[in-house]
């Protein structure tokens, strides 16, 4: 975007980055307990986060740096289709209100740290536990890599070249996450979200005012899409209704299956905290809608970008003074640190509890669990960094698509067991395998696109592959449960009920 360093923007960026770095290391003493060498303390912040901390933490790891970059980029590229993230977040919060307090009660009553812990406690199946754990870890890796991509875009916008700024940022992230655990991103999330709100609310007022108002913004975007032709536009075409709806529904069901969002849930101090957050979190949906509009504003500003991912940085560089551009870039970069930290912690918790403790050292102490999790979080971050540095960005995007499809296949094992014991572990494992294999094969055959088309008679239907895989998953699990139930009696299960 530029070969000249923007020194004013860079100075503001460094100031806020240094601020959150100090906060990250100080977080080790924030709300700390007497025994920090415990996975509950390092990986879940002591399970003591109240309404506001949980609100900022879940918002911080749900609305990421790549969200700020990618949603406007998608709207810029495909128009109304890019707004699928809005109904998706509208759907997800009633789900959180209904399901997550029940999950929290089960986890709290039994000392569970991960989704795989809950699954094992429900079904007493090591195979199903391992399937859920491995799915969570694999699905999280490209998500962390995409945070690096978002950070790299804004660093490039300030004129910095090479990979050393990203490497330096992630070394700092790795150190304070190792030291402070979940408390670090929870504390930093306060700063990150306040900055993002300031940036977005300022942009949606100032940018249209400079461009002639929202009428001019939508008119310019409409003219640009009309010139492109095809399926892009300010409104959906009739053939896009079903894929749009299934993509929103599937994404909503998958969102809180990820280790990082569940980590925020498990870290809350009560089920009531989760319910109140489900009521308050839609404020982020409003913010997301405003962020998406930046994609249309780019057309009114007549920006010329190499890729859609450059839209947001170019908009701030072009229409705002350098100091505010630096502030916006710092907000986006910090927006990468918070979710990346929580994601690495969530993946480390899975490895520690459901791989290391289950298969390598069943007698490990609480202090040993904390030590293993710290090292695992470092390995996860190093892996994500290597992924970003040595592989094309498209690989991370493709794997993120598959990651959403894969994590959705853990839904039946985790959620159904909270309300019914009818399903067999063997059936759920077969359903998980069917969903993973069919969904991956279908997505691969479609060029790693999220949508697939089936023909029924004279009609064809396009839908989200992940949701189709979930339907297959549930059908296989139900059939296998019936078949296996006629052959072998159901084992006794003794898990504390919520």
C-alpha positions in Angstrom: 0.0 0.0 0.0 2.9 2.3 0.7 6.7 2.1 0.8 7.1 5.2 3.0 6.9 4.8 6.8 4.0 6.8 8.4 5.9 8.0 11.4 3.0 9.7 13.2 0.7 6.7 12.8 3.6 4.4 13.8 4.3 6.4 16.9 0.7 6.3 18.1 0.6 2.6 17.2 3.7 1.8 19.3 2.4 3.8 22.3 -0.9 1.7 22.5 0.9 -1.5 21.8 3.4 -0.8 24.6 0.4 0.0 26.9 -1.3 -3.3 26.4 2.1 -5.1 26.7 2.6 -3.7 30.1 -1.0 -4.6 31.0 -0.4 -8.1 29.8 2.4 -8.7 32.2 0.7 -6.9 35.1 -2.4 -9.2 34.6 -0.6 -12.0 36.4 -1.3 -10.2 39.7 -4.9 -9.1 38.7 -7.6 -11.1 40.5 -4.8 -13.7 41.3 -5.3 -16.5 43.8 -2.8 -18.0 46.3 -2.1 -21.0 44.0 -1.5 -19.8 40.5 0.0 -23.2 39.4 -3.4 -24.6 38.5 -5.1 -25.0 35.2 -8.3 -23.3 36.6 -6.2 -20.3 37.4 -3.9 -20.1 34.3 -6.4 -21.4 31.7 -9.7 -20.0 33.1 -8.7 -17.0 35.2 -9.9 -18.7 38.4 -13.4 -19.1 37.0 -14.2 -15.7 38.6 -15.0 -13.3 35.8 -18.1 -11.2 36.3 -20.5 -9.7 33.8 -18.4 -6.9 32.4 -15.1 -8.8 32.2 -16.9 -11.7 30.5 -18.6 -9.3 28.1 -15.3 -7.8 27.0 -13.5 -11.1 26.9 -16.1 -12.9 24.8 -16.5 -9.9 22.6 -12.8 -9.6 22.3 -12.3 -13.2 21.1 -15.5 -13.4 19.1 -15.0 -10.1 17.2 -11.4 -10.3 16.1 -8.9 -8.2 14.2 -9.6 -10.3 11.1 -13.3 -9.5 11.6 -12.6 -5.8 11.3 -10.5 -6.5 8.1 -12.5 -9.4 6.5 -16.1 -8.3 6.9 -15.7 -5.0 5.1 -13.5 -6.8 2.6 -16.2 -9.3 1.9 -18.9 -6.6 1.6 -16.6 -4.7 -0.7 -16.2 -7.8 -2.9 -19.7 -9.4 -2.9 -22.1 -6.8 -1.5 -25.1 -7.9 0.5 -23.9 -11.4 0.8 -21.2 -10.2 3.1 -23.8 -9.2 5.7 -24.5 -12.9 6.6 -22.5 -12.2 9.7 -25.3 -10.1 11.1 -28.1 -12.7 11.2 -25.5 -15.2 12.3 -24.8 -13.1 15.4 -28.5 -12.5 15.9 -29.1 -16.2 16.0 -26.2 -17.1 18.2 -27.1 -15.1 21.3 -30.4 -16.8 22.0 -28.4 -20.0 21.6 -25.9 -18.8 24.2 -28.7 -17.7 26.6 -30.3 -21.1 26.4 -27.5 -23.6 26.2 -24.3 -22.1 27.6 -25.6 -21.6 31.2 -26.4 -25.4 31.3 -23.0 -26.2 30.0 -21.4 -23.9 32.5 -23.2 -25.6 35.4 -22.0 -29.0 34.2 -18.4 -27.8 33.8 -18.4 -26.0 37.2 -19.9 -28.9 39.1 -17.3 -31.4 37.7 -14.2 -29.2 37.4 -14.3 -29.5 33.6 -12.0 -27.1 31.6 -12.7 -28.1 28.0 -15.6 -29.2 25.8 -13.9 -32.6 25.5 -13.9 -32.9 29.3 -17.7 -32.5 29.2 -18.1 -35.0 26.4 -16.0 -37.6 28.3 -17.9 -37.0 31.5 -21.2 -37.5 29.6 -20.3 -40.6 27.6 -17.2 -42.1 29.2 -15.7 -42.6 25.8 -12.1 -41.8 25.2 -12.5 -42.0 21.5 -15.3 -39.4 21.4 -13.3 -37.2 23.8 -10.2 -37.4 21.6 -12.3 -36.6 18.4 -13.7 -33.5 20.0 -10.3 -32.4 21.4 -8.4 -32.9 18.1 -11.2 -31.1 16.1 -10.9 -28.1 18.4 -7.2 -27.9 18.3 -7.0 -28.3 14.5 -9.8 -25.8 13.8 -8.2 -23.2 16.1 -4.8 -23.1 14.3 -5.8 -21.3 11.1 -8.0 -19.0 13.2 -4.9 -17.8 15.0 -3.0 -17.5 11.7 -5.8 -15.2 10.4 -5.2 -12.8 13.3 -1.6 -12.5 12.2 -2.9 -11.8 8.7 -5.1 -9.0 10.0 -2.2 -7.6 12.0 0.1 -7.8 9.0 -2.3 -5.8 6.9 -2.3 -2.8 9.2 1.5 -3.0 9.8 2.0 -2.9 6.0 -0.3 0.1 5.8 2.1 2.1 8.0 4.9 1.4 5.6 6.7 -1.3 7.5 8.1 -4.1 5.5 9.3 -7.6 6.2 8.1 -10.1 8.8 10.0 -8.8 11.8 7.1 -6.6 13.2 4.7 -9.6 13.3 7.4 -11.8 14.8 8.2 -9.2 17.5 4.5 -8.8 18.3 3.9 -12.5 18.7 7.0 -12.9 20.9 5.6 -10.3 23.3 2.2 -12.0 23.1 3.7 -15.4 23.8 5.6 -14.1 26.9 2.8 -12.4 28.6 0.3 -15.2 27.8 2.8 -17.7 29.3 3.1 -15.5 32.4 -0.5 -14.4 33.0 -2.7 -16.9 31.2 -6.3 -15.9 30.5 -6.1 -12.9 32.8 -3.9 -11.1 30.2 -6.4 -11.1 27.2 -9.3 -10.5 29.7 -7.6 -7.3 30.9 -6.4 -6.2 27.5 -9.9 -6.8 26.0 -11.1 -3.7 27.9 -8.7 -1.5 26.0 -9.2 -3.3 22.7 -13.0 -3.1 22.7 -13.1 0.6 23.8 -10.6 1.5 21.0 -12.6 -0.4 18.4 -15.9 1.3 19.4 -14.2 4.7 19.2 -12.7 3.9 15.8 -15.9 2.5 14.3 -18.3 5.1 15.7 -16.0 7.9 14.5 -15.7 6.3 11.0 -19.4 5.8 10.4 -20.0 9.5 11.2 -17.0 11.2 9.7 -16.5 9.1 6.5 -20.0 9.6 5.1 -19.9 13.3 6.0 -16.7 13.6 3.9 -18.2 11.6 1.0 -21.6 13.3 0.7 -23.7 11.3 3.1 -25.0 7.7 3.2 -27.0 8.3 0.1 -23.8 8.9 -1.9 -22.1 5.9 -0.2 -24.9 3.5 -1.3 -25.2 5.0 -4.7 -21.5 4.6 -5.4 -21.5 1.0 -4.2 -24.6 0.2 -6.3 -23.0 1.7 -9.4 -19.8 -0.3 -8.8 -21.7 -3.6 -8.3 -23.8 -2.9 -11.4 -20.6 -2.4 -13.4 -19.3 -5.8 -12.2 -22.6 -7.6 -13.0 -23.1 -11.1 -11.7 -24.4 -11.9 -8.2 -23.0 -8.9 -6.4 -25.3 -6.1 -5.3 -26.8 -4.1 -2.5 -29.6 -6.7 -2.1 -29.7 -10.5 -2.3 -30.9 -12.2 -5.4 -33.7 -14.8 -5.0 -31.2 -17.7 -5.5 -29.1 -16.4 -2.7 -31.7 -16.6 0.1 -31.2 -20.3 1.0 -27.3 -20.2 0.9 -27.4 -17.0 2.9 -29.7 -18.4 5.5 -27.9 -21.8 5.9 -24.5 -20.0 6.1 -25.8 -17.8 8.9 -27.4 -20.7 10.8 -24.4 -23.0 10.4 -22.0 -20.3 11.4 -24.1 -19.5 14.5 -24.2 -23.1 15.6 -20.4 -23.4 15.2 -19.4 -20.1 16.8 -19.6 -21.3 20.4 -18.1 -24.7 19.7 -14.7 -23.2 19.2 -12.3 -23.6 22.2 -11.7 -19.9 22.6 -15.4 -18.9 22.9 -16.0 -21.8 25.3 -13.0 -20.8 27.3 -14.7 -17.4 27.9 -17.9 -19.3 29.0 -16.1 -21.6 31.4 -14.2 -18.6 32.9 -17.4 -16.9 34.0 -18.2 -17.0 37.7 -21.9 -18.0 37.3 -24.6 -19.2 34.9 -26.4 -15.9 35.5 -23.3 -14.1 34.2 -23.6 -16.1 30.9 -27.3 -15.2 30.6 -26.7 -11.5 31.2 -23.9 -11.5 28.7 -26.2 -13.1 26.1 -28.5 -10.1 26.6 -25.6 -7.5 26.4 -23.5 -9.1 23.6 -25.9 -8.0 20.8 -24.3 -4.5 21.2 -21.4 -6.1 19.2 -23.8 -7.0 16.4 -24.7 -3.4 16.0 -20.9 -2.6 15.9 -20.4 -5.4 13.3 -23.1 -3.9 11.0 -21.3 -0.6 11.2 -18.0 -2.2 10.5 -19.4 -3.9 7.4 -20.5 -0.6 6.0 -16.9 0.4 5.6 -16.9 -1.9 2.6 -19.4 0.3 0.8 -17.7 3.5 1.9 -14.5 2.4 0.0 -16.4 2.7 -3.3 -17.6 6.2 -2.4 -14.0 7.1 -1.5 -12.9 5.7 -4.9 -10.1 3.7 -3.3 -7.9 1.5 -5.5 -6.7 -1.5 -3.6 -4.6 -4.5 -4.5 -6.9 -6.9 -2.5 -10.2 -6.4 -0.6 -8.3 -6.9 2.7 -6.6 -3.5 2.1 -10.0 -1.7 2.1 -10.1 -0.7 5.8 -6.4 0.4 6.2 -6.6 2.4 3.0 -9.9 4.1 4.1 -8.3 5.3 7.3 -5.0 6.3 5.7 -6.9 8.3 3.0 -9.7 10.0 5.0 -8.2 10.5 8.5 -5.2 12.3 9.9 -2.2 10.2 10.6 -2.6 10.1 14.4 -6.1 8.7 14.1 -5.0 6.2 11.5 -2.4 5.0 14.0 -5.0 4.8 16.7 -7.2 2.7 14.4 -4.4 0.5 13.3 -3.4 -0.1 17.0 -7.0 -1.0 17.8 -7.0 -3.6 15.0 -3.6 -5.0 16.0 -4.6 -5.3 19.6 -7.8 -6.9 18.3 -5.5 -9.6 17.0 -3.6 -10.1 20.3 -6.7 -10.8 22.5 -8.3 -13.6 20.4 -4.9 -15.1 19.5 -4.1 -15.4 23.2 -7.5 -16.9 24.1 -7.3 -19.3 21.1 -3.9 -20.5 22.1 -5.0 -21.0 25.7 -8.1 -22.9 24.6 -6.1 -25.2 22.4 -3.5 -25.7 25.2 -6.2 -26.6 27.7 -7.5 -29.2 25.2 -4.1 -30.7 24.7 -3.3 -30.8 28.4 -6.6 -32.3 29.7 -7.6 -34.5 26.8 -4.4 -35.7 25.3 -1.6 -35.4 27.8 -3.5 -36.3 31.0 -5.7 -38.8 29.2 -3.0 -40.7 27.4 0.5 -39.7 28.7 0.4 -38.8 32.4 -3.0 -39.6 34.0 -1.5 -38.9 37.5 -0.3 -35.4 36.6 -0.7 -32.8 39.3 -2.5 -29.5 39.0 0.8 -27.7 38.9 1.9 -30.1 36.2 -1.2 -29.4 34.1 -0.5 -25.7 34.3 3.1 -26.2 33.1 2.1 -28.4 30.2 -0.6 -25.9 29.2 1.9 -23.0 29.2 4.3 -24.9 26.9 1.5 -26.1 24.7 0.3 -22.5 24.2 3.7 -21.5 23.1 3.9 -24.4 20.6 0.4 -23.4 19.2 1.5 -19.8 18.7 4.8 -20.8 17.1 2.9 -23.1 14.8 0.5 -20.4 13.8 3.3 -17.9 13.2 5.2 -20.4 11.1 2.0 -21.1 9.1 1.7 -17.4 8.4 5.3 -16.8 7.5 6.0 -19.8 5.3 2.7 -20.6 3.6 0.4 -18.5 1.4 -2.4 -16.5 3.1 -4.9 -18.4 1.0 -4.0 -21.6 2.9 -5.1 -20.0 6.2 -8.3 -18.9 4.6 -9.0 -22.3 3.2 -8.3 -24.1 6.4 -10.4 -21.6 8.3 -13.3 -22.5 6.0 -12.7 -26.2 6.8 -12.2 -25.4 10.5 -15.7 -23.9 10.7 -17.1 -27.0 9.1 -15.1 -29.3 11.3 -15.9 -27.6 14.6 -19.6 -27.7 13.8 -19.4 -31.5 13.8 -18.7 -31.5 17.6 -22.1 -29.9 18.2 -24.1 -33.1 18.7 -21.6 -34.7 21.1 -21.3 -31.5 23.3 -24.9 -30.1 23.2 -27.2 -33.2 23.0 -25.6 -34.7 26.0 -26.6 -31.7 28.1 -30.3 -32.6 27.7 -30.6 -36.3 26.8 -28.7 -39.6 27.3 -30.4 -41.3 24.3 -27.5 -41.1 21.9 -24.7 -43.7 22.1 -21.1 -42.6 22.2 -20.4 -45.0 19.3 -23.2 -43.4 17.2 -22.0 -39.9 17.9 -18.4 -40.9 16.9 -19.7 -42.4 13.7 -21.8 -39.3 13.0 -18.8 -37.0 13.7 -16.7 -39.0 11.2 -19.4 -39.0 8.6 -19.8 -35.2 8.9 -16.1 -34.6 8.8 -15.4 -36.8 5.8 -18.5 -35.8 3.7 -18.1 -32.1 4.5 -14.4 -32.1 3.8 -14.8 -34.1 0.5 -17.6 -31.8 -0.7 -15.8 -28.6 0.2 -12.6 -29.9 -1.5 -14.6 -30.8 -4.6 -16.1 -27.3 -4.8 -12.7 -25.7 -4.7 -12.9 -25.1 -0.9 -16.0 -22.9 -1.3 -18.4 -22.9 1.7 -21.4 -23.7 -0.4 -22.6 -26.8 -2.3 -25.4 -27.4 -4.7 -27.7 -30.4 -5.0 -30.2 -31.1 -7.7 -33.6 -32.6 -6.9 -35.7 -33.2 -10.0 -35.9 -29.9 -11.9 -34.7 -27.8 -9.0 -31.3 -27.2 -7.5 -30.6 -26.0 -4.0 -27.4 -24.3 -2.8 -26.6 -24.5 0.9 -23.8 -24.2 3.4 -21.6 -27.4 3.4 -21.1 -27.4 7.1 -24.8 -27.4 7.9 -25.4 -30.2 5.4 -22.6 -32.2 7.1 -24.2 -31.5 10.5 -27.5 -32.9 9.3 -25.7 -36.0 8.0 -23.8 -36.2 11.3 -27.0 -36.3 13.3 -28.8 -38.7 11.0 -25.8 -41.2 11.2 -25.6 -40.8 15.0 -29.3 -41.5 15.4 -29.3 -44.6 13.1 -26.1 -46.0 14.7 -27.6 -45.4 18.2 -30.7 -47.5 17.2 -28.7 -50.2 15.6 -26.1 -50.5 18.3 -28.8 -50.3 21.0 -30.3 -53.5 19.7 -27.0 -55.3 19.9 -25.5 -54.1 23.2 -27.0 -52.6 26.4 -26.4 -49.0 27.1 -23.5 -48.5 29.6 -24.1 -46.8 32.9 -23.2 -43.1 32.9 -22.6 -41.1 36.0 -22.1 -37.4 35.4 -23.4 -34.7 37.6 -26.4 -33.0 36.2 -26.8 -29.3 36.0 
